[in-house]
Structures are given as C-alpha cells and as structure tokens.
Amino acid sequence: NLLPVAIIDDDPVLHGKKILGVRVFGGLDKLNDTIEREHAAEVIVAIPTASRKLLQDVLECCRAHRCSMRRFGTIDETDLSKVTVSEINLEDLLRRDSIHLNMSIVKEMIEGKTVLVTGGCGSIGSEICRQVLALECKKLVIFDFHENGLFYLDNELKEKYKNNEYVVRLGSIRDRKRLEEVFEEFHPQIVFHAAAHKHVPMMEINPCEAIKNNVSGTINTAQTAIAYHVEKFILISTDKAVNPTNIMGASKRITELVIQMMDSISTTDFAAVRFGNVLGSNGSVVPFFRKQIAEGGPVTVTHPDMKRFFMTIPEAVQLVLEAGAMARGGEIFVLDMGEQVKIVDLARDLIRLSGYEPDVDIKIVFTGLRPGEKLYEEITMADEDFSKTANNKIYVMKPIELDPRVLAQKIKLLEQNTVMENLPVMFDLVKELVPTFHHNKQPIQS
C-alpha cells in the first residue's frame, strides 16, 4: 500500500529512465534533492549488501527531511521470495563490512570435536554455541548456572539440532566437583570459557563476588581442563581489563594472567580474546534504551562524552573462533573494534530509528558516571607489544614474562582474603597483580 515516487540507483545507464513507471532520478548524490522535490515520506534501501556508511549517509539525509527509513533484504537473506520491508536497526548502522574468516582453520579446530562452552546461555556464549554447532562439532556441552537461560536455549536449539549433537548441564564454575563431573562425562577437547560476572556497577557493590567468580571460577575451570587433557582453552576477556578503574575489569585482567600462567605449566594451549561491548547483549545499553523509548522516555545517559567500542554478537564470535584457531598458547588476541561510538549519539540514533526526534519527542537526561565507570575504554595498554595476524581484524599480544610460582602465591593470597571478605587487603593484592588498576571508588569494609 505504498506509492513509489522515485528510484535512486548508481548505475548511470538507468538515469532518466523509468522502471514500472517510476523514474530513476540519479545516484545517491541526488537523494537529498529527490526527497525534497517528490515530498517523499519514506526511503527504502533495497541493497542487501549495503555498508554501514551507506546506511548512515541515507539516514542522515532522511533526518534532514523528517523522512522515515526502512530496508528491503539484508546480507543474511538468500531467498528473495521471503524478503520483506523491515525496520533499520542499530546493528545495521554500527556493523562493519563483512568479515572474511579463514574458515578452513576454524572448521579444522571444531569439526568432529567435543566442545564445552561455560556461560553457554549468555549473549556471547550462546552465539558461540550456535556457530560451533553449525561447524559440525562432534558434541557441544553447554554449561551454565542460569537455569532459565539453559531452558530457553535448549528450546531454541532442539528445533534445528538432534539431541545427540548437544547437551545442557546446569552448574557453576565456582563448584570444582561439578566441573569435574561434567569433564568426566564428556571429556571435551576444546573449551570456550565465557562464564563471568560482567556488570561494572553490580560488581562495585559486590567486589568479592567478582574475584570469586571471575578469578577463582576461571582457575577451577582451567585446572579441570588441564586434568582432563583439553587441547585448547579460550578465555573470553574484555576491554575493561585494560587500565581498569573497576573491580570487574581488574578481575578480568587477573584471569588473563591466570591463563598465561596455566599455559606455561601445561600441555593445554591457553589463550584469551579481548574485545569491547556487543550490541544487544543481556543487560546492555541498547535494549535498555529501547525500553525507555517504548515507555516514552526519558532516555538516560551517564555522560555526554562517554564513548564505547561496539560490535555485533555474531561478528565478535566469528573473530573469537578464528583467534581460537590461531592460538598456540599464551596469547592474548585483541579484536579490532573500529572507532568508539558516543553513547549519546547511539541514543539519538535509536530515538530517530523509533520514529521520534531526540529532545523534542523523547528527552535525553544525563545522570552522571556510575562507580567504576570510565568515559572511554581502551583495547590495549601502552606497554603491551602487539602485532597483526593473518586476519587484519585480529591483533595478538606477545606472552608476558611471569614467574608462575610468584603469581600463584599472590593469587592464592587474593582468594583467601576474598573468602574472608578482607576488602582492604583484597584490593591491595589486586593492585599488586594489576599495577594499572586505579580504582575510582574506595572499598568499604563490610
């Protein structure tokens, strides 16, 4: 029930001609004038492979004319008979051009292997599960403490995969005995360790839990992997581990040191993959903003200058898999996250994509930085030595020199003081282990 008034196409052969009675006015350079002249109320982008820049350029033009924007088909769709006109979403605007993976090495790592994913029903963990199953692993073991998450992921996967291709197991990485039961039952060859507490403000309130889960839980999982002769163990890390200002980030930096220590004393290849925020993950800013917009606003942003790296979940996991395939032990792989995005710009884009005008229809309110937050994140530290890999989206940090015995002693002390909830000593030990840790909130003795 739409009335087409103009076609825009970059093919000069079509310019000035009519297709089904609709004139082709010219290329993208004519879009602005054409919207104005024809009083267009909507622009539909019918380029499935449209790049982020093209979509952003068209959206900018639509903003200027208070004109809505949708798309016909995406790069992921192959059957044109099923393609529909759909809303442009934030992922379309922030995703980079298609990643070219070395599928042969990824498939070689996964195909025919038993793969265990801890934190398997989280945003990253569940996508690792989907992609590992698509790569025809022998068996996928999904391990998570979140009962509801396992229930929903199981319901999703059983529509596509047979029950002998994957299993779900409930348990915590803090429970060594439970880990041993699962490893004994399945003897995984590859482990993706995605289980972690990740929310910065929540961990600032509960700092001991960050250490117990992220550090001690990783040690439990890594030691169990060594005992059961796992071939590869890939830790999912975060940009918040770089020059951390919060206990969550510091705990993840310690886990990076843990896997490098474990690599130096075992035959299992341990490596970490470090990246920034993913769009649409559980509890992330995008679904939070969408909920606020649906409720009529206001949209709350902590600071006008706050910036973050963003990547789509499938894109991040594809790179995690390739980095894992490259791993030979002890590396920290860093994903190229592109340019940082201002959170307030992201909020404005979401408001406009929802059909409203920022600060007119939906207000934006600045609430101030929360404990432990930075204005911007970093993906590498100044003194880290890194180089490009065969994939120009993946960098690799050289393993640092460390004395496993000294590191193990410090971490044991950290764990003991964490269990006793001796916060001042715990924070001092974290600072010893992570000299770049500059906590912007004083610990309070409980």
C-alpha positions in Angstrom: 0.0 0.0 0.0 2.9 2.3 -0.7 3.2 4.7 -3.6 6.7 4.7 -5.2 7.6 8.2 -6.4 11.3 7.9 -7.2 14.2 5.4 -7.7 17.8 6.1 -6.9 20.5 3.9 -8.5 24.2 4.4 -9.0 24.1 2.8 -12.5 24.3 5.7 -14.9 22.7 3.7 -17.7 19.4 3.8 -15.7 19.4 7.5 -15.0 16.5 9.3 -16.5 14.7 6.1 -17.4 11.5 4.7 -15.9 11.1 1.3 -14.2 7.4 0.2 -14.0 6.5 3.9 -14.5 8.8 5.2 -11.7 11.6 7.5 -12.8 15.3 6.8 -11.8 16.4 10.3 -10.7 20.1 9.5 -10.4 22.7 8.2 -8.0 23.0 8.7 -4.2 24.2 12.3 -4.8 20.6 13.1 -6.0 18.9 11.5 -2.9 18.6 14.8 -1.0 17.1 16.8 -3.9 14.7 13.9 -4.8 13.3 13.6 -1.3 12.6 17.3 -1.3 11.2 17.6 -4.8 8.9 14.5 -4.5 7.9 15.1 -0.9 8.9 11.5 -0.1 7.7 10.3 3.4 9.9 7.2 3.4 13.1 5.9 1.9 13.5 2.1 1.4 17.1 0.8 0.9 16.9 -2.2 -1.4 20.6 -3.1 -1.3 21.1 -6.3 0.8 24.8 -5.7 1.0 24.5 -2.1 2.0 27.6 -1.0 4.0 27.3 0.8 7.3 28.5 4.0 5.7 25.8 3.9 3.0 23.1 3.3 5.6 24.4 6.1 7.8 24.5 8.5 4.8 20.9 7.7 3.8 19.8 8.1 7.5 21.5 11.5 7.7 19.6 12.6 4.6 16.3 11.2 6.0 16.9 13.0 9.3 17.2 16.4 7.5 13.8 15.9 5.9 12.0 14.2 8.8 11.6 11.2 6.4 11.5 7.6 7.8 13.8 4.9 6.5 13.4 1.1 6.1 15.2 -1.6 4.2 14.4 -4.4 1.8 16.5 -7.5 2.4 19.8 -7.9 4.3 23.1 -9.5 3.6 22.0 -12.6 5.6 19.0 -13.4 3.4 19.2 -15.6 0.3 15.6 -16.3 -0.7 14.2 -13.1 -2.3 10.7 -14.6 -2.2 10.7 -14.4 1.6 12.3 -10.9 1.9 10.2 -8.2 3.4 10.5 -4.5 4.1 11.8 -4.1 7.6 13.0 -1.5 10.1 16.6 -0.4 10.1 18.1 -1.3 13.4 21.1 -0.1 15.3 23.1 -3.2 14.3 22.8 -2.2 10.7 24.3 1.2 11.4 27.1 0.0 13.6 28.2 -3.2 12.0 31.3 -3.2 9.9 31.6 -4.6 6.4 31.5 -8.4 6.1 34.4 -10.1 7.9 36.4 -12.6 5.8 37.2 -15.5 8.0 39.7 -18.3 7.4 37.0 -20.9 7.7 39.4 -23.8 7.0 41.3 -23.3 10.2 38.2 -22.6 12.2 36.5 -25.8 10.9 39.6 -27.8 11.5 39.5 -26.7 15.2 35.8 -27.5 15.7 34.7 -30.3 13.3 34.4 -33.7 14.9 35.5 -32.3 18.3 33.7 -32.2 21.7 33.4 -28.6 22.7 32.4 -27.2 26.1 31.1 -23.6 26.5 30.9 -22.2 30.0 28.5 -19.4 30.4 26.8 -21.1 27.4 23.5 -19.3 27.6 24.8 -15.8 27.9 24.9 -13.4 24.9 28.4 -14.4 23.7 28.3 -18.0 25.0 25.0 -18.8 23.2 26.3 -17.4 19.9 29.5 -19.5 20.3 27.1 -22.5 20.7 25.2 -21.7 17.6 28.3 -21.2 15.5 30.1 -24.3 16.9 27.0 -26.5 16.0 27.0 -25.0 12.5 30.6 -26.0 12.2 29.7 -29.7 12.9 31.3 -30.3 16.2 31.0 -33.9 17.4 29.2 -32.8 20.6 28.5 -29.5 22.2 28.3 -29.3 26.0 26.5 -26.1 27.2 27.4 -25.4 30.8 25.7 -22.5 32.8 24.4 -21.6 36.2 21.4 -19.9 34.8 18.6 -22.4 34.7 16.1 -20.3 32.7 18.7 -19.4 30.1 19.6 -23.1 29.6 15.9 -23.9 29.3 15.3 -21.2 26.6 18.5 -22.0 24.6 17.6 -25.7 24.7 14.2 -25.0 23.3 15.8 -22.9 20.5 18.4 -25.4 19.5 16.3 -28.6 19.6 14.2 -27.2 16.7 17.3 -27.4 14.5 19.6 -30.0 16.0 19.3 -33.6 17.2 19.5 -34.3 20.9 22.8 -36.3 20.4 24.5 -33.2 18.9 24.4 -31.1 22.1 23.7 -31.4 25.8 22.9 -28.8 28.5 24.4 -29.1 32.0 23.5 -26.9 35.0 26.3 -25.9 37.3 28.7 -23.2 38.5 32.4 -22.7 37.6 32.8 -22.0 41.4 31.9 -25.6 42.0 35.0 -27.7 41.3 33.3 -31.0 41.9 30.5 -30.2 39.4 33.1 -29.2 36.8 34.9 -32.5 37.3 31.7 -34.4 36.9 30.9 -32.7 33.5 34.5 -33.1 32.2 34.5 -36.8 33.3 31.2 -37.3 31.5 32.2 -35.7 28.1 36.0 -35.3 28.0 35.9 -32.0 26.0 38.7 -31.3 23.6 38.0 -27.5 23.2 36.8 -25.2 26.0 35.4 -21.7 25.4 35.3 -20.0 28.8 32.6 -17.3 28.6 31.2 -17.6 32.1 31.8 -14.3 34.1 30.2 -11.6 36.1 30.3 -8.6 33.7 28.2 -5.7 35.0 30.5 -3.0 36.4 28.2 -1.2 38.8 26.9 -4.6 40.2 30.5 -5.8 40.9 31.4 -2.5 42.6 28.6 -3.3 45.1 29.8 -6.9 45.4 33.5 -6.8 44.8 34.3 -10.2 46.4 31.9 -11.9 44.0 33.9 -10.6 41.1 37.0 -12.3 42.4 35.2 -15.5 43.5 33.5 -16.0 40.1 35.8 -14.4 37.5 39.2 -15.4 39.1 38.6 -18.4 41.2 36.0 -19.8 38.8 38.5 -19.4 35.9 41.2 -21.2 38.0 38.7 -24.1 38.7 37.8 -24.4 35.0 41.4 -24.2 33.8 42.8 -26.7 36.3 40.0 -29.1 35.4 40.8 -28.6 31.7 44.4 -29.5 32.4 43.5 -32.6 34.4 41.3 -33.8 31.5 43.9 -33.1 28.8 41.9 -30.4 26.9 43.6 -29.4 23.7 42.6 -25.7 23.7 41.1 -23.3 26.3 39.9 -19.9 25.1 39.1 -17.3 27.7 36.6 -14.5 26.7 38.1 -11.3 28.1 37.1 -7.6 27.8 38.5 -4.2 27.0 37.7 -3.3 30.6 40.7 -5.4 31.6 42.9 -2.6 30.2 44.0 0.1 32.8 40.9 -0.9 34.9 39.1 1.6 37.1 36.7 -1.0 38.4 36.9 -4.4 40.1 35.2 -6.3 37.3 37.9 -5.1 34.8 40.7 -5.8 37.2 39.3 -9.3 37.8 39.3 -10.0 34.1 42.9 -8.8 33.8 43.9 -11.3 36.5 42.1 -14.0 34.6 44.3 -13.2 31.5 47.3 -13.6 33.8 45.9 -16.9 35.1 45.5 -18.4 31.6 49.1 -17.3 30.7 50.3 -18.9 33.9 48.4 -22.1 33.1 49.8 -22.2 29.6 53.3 -22.1 30.9 52.8 -25.2 33.1 50.6 -27.5 30.9 50.3 -29.1 27.5 46.8 -27.4 27.0 47.0 -24.4 24.8 45.5 -21.5 26.8 44.7 -18.1 25.1 42.4 -15.1 25.7 40.4 -13.0 23.3 39.8 -9.4 24.4 37.0 -7.2 22.9 34.6 -4.4 23.8 30.8 -4.2 24.0 28.5 -6.2 21.9 25.2 -4.8 20.6 22.0 -6.2 22.2 23.7 -8.4 24.8 21.8 -9.2 28.0 21.6 -6.1 30.2 23.5 -3.9 27.6 22.7 -0.3 26.8 20.8 -0.9 23.6 17.8 -2.9 24.9 17.8 -0.6 28.0 17.4 2.5 25.7 14.8 0.7 23.6 12.7 0.0 26.7 13.0 3.7 27.8 11.9 4.9 24.3 8.9 2.4 24.3 7.9 3.9 27.6 8.0 7.5 26.2 11.4 8.5 27.7 13.4 10.0 29.1 16.5 8.1 27.8 19.2 8.2 30.5 22.9 8.6 29.5 25.6 8.9 32.2 27.8 11.5 30.5 27.7 13.5 27.2 31.3 12.5 26.4 31.1 8.8 27.2 32.3 6.5 24.4 32.4 2.7 23.9 33.5 0.2 21.3 30.7 -1.8 19.8 30.5 -4.9 17.7 27.6 -7.2 16.7 27.4 -10.5 18.6 27.9 -12.8 15.5 30.8 -10.7 14.3 32.6 -10.9 17.7 32.1 -14.6 17.9 33.3 -15.2 14.4 36.5 -13.4 15.3 36.7 -15.3 18.6 36.6 -18.6 16.7 39.3 -17.6 14.3 41.5 -16.3 17.1 41.0 -19.5 18.9 42.1 -21.5 15.9 45.2 -19.4 15.6 46.1 -19.9 19.3 49.3 -21.8 20.0 49.4 -21.0 23.7 49.8 -17.9 26.0 48.5 -15.3 23.6 46.0 -12.5 24.2 44.2 -11.8 21.0 42.6 -8.3 20.6 39.8 -7.7 18.2 39.7 -4.6 16.0 36.6 -2.9 17.3 36.7 0.1 14.9 36.0 3.6 16.2 34.5 4.2 19.6 30.9 5.4 19.5 29.5 8.2 21.7 26.7 6.7 23.8 24.6 9.9 23.4 24.9 9.6 19.6 23.8 6.0 19.9 20.8 7.1 22.0 19.9 9.7 19.4 20.1 7.2 16.6 17.8 4.8 18.4 15.3 7.5 19.1 15.2 8.5 15.4 15.0 4.9 14.3 12.0 4.6 16.5 10.3 7.5 14.6 10.9 10.2 17.2 13.0 13.3 17.4 15.6 13.5 20.2 15.0 16.2 22.8 11.7 17.0 21.1 9.6 13.8 21.4 11.9 11.9 23.7 14.2 13.7 26.2 17.8 12.7 26.9 18.8 13.1 30.5 22.5 12.9 31.8 22.7 11.1 35.1 26.5 11.2 35.9 29.2 8.5 35.9 28.5 5.4 38.0 31.1 3.9 40.3 34.0 2.3 38.4 33.0 3.7 35.0 35.4 5.3 32.5 34.5 7.9 30.0 36.1 5.7 27.3 37.6 2.3 27.1 40.9 1.1 25.8 41.7 -2.1 24.0 45.4 -2.3 24.6 47.8 -0.9 27.3 50.6 1.4 26.3 53.4 -1.1 27.2 51.8 -4.1 25.5 53.6 -5.4 22.5 51.1 -6.5 19.8 51.2 -7.3 16.1 48.7 -8.1 13.3 47.7 -11.6 12.5 46.8 -13.0 9.1 43.3 -11.5 9.7 43.6 -7.7 9.9 40.7 -7.6 12.3 42.7 -9.6 14.9 45.8 -8.5 16.8 47.9 -10.7 19.0 49.8 -9.7 22.2 53.0 -11.5 22.9 53.0 -13.5 26.1 54.5 -11.6 29.0 57.3 -12.8 31.2 56.0 -14.0 34.5 57.1 -16.3 37.3 54.3 -18.9 37.7 55.1 -19.6 41.4 55.1 -16.0 42.4 51.9 -15.3 40.5 50.2 -18.4 42.0 51.2 -17.4 45.6 49.7 -13.9 45.1 46.5 -15.3 43.6 46.2 -17.8 46.5 46.5 -14.9 49.0 43.9 -12.9 47.0 41.5 -15.8 47.1 42.0 -16.3 50.9 41.3 -12.6 51.7 38.4 -12.6 49.3 36.7 -15.5 51.1 37.4 -13.7 54.5 35.9 -10.5 52.9 39.0 -8.6 54.0 38.4 -5.9 51.4 41.4 -3.5 52.1 43.9 -6.4 51.7 42.0 -7.8 48.8 42.1 -4.5 46.9 45.9 -4.2 47.8 46.5 -7.6 46.3 44.5 -6.8 43.2 46.7 -3.6 42.8 49.8 -5.8 43.1 48.6 -8.1 40.4 47.3 -5.4 38.2 49.6 -2.3 38.6 47.5 -0.3 36.1 44.4 -0.7 38.3 43.3 2.7 39.5 40.1 2.2 41.4 37.9 5.3 41.4 35.8 4.1 44.4 37.2 3.4 47.9 36.4 -0.1 49.1 34.1 -0.2 52.2 34.8 -2.8 54.8 31.7 -5.0 55.1 
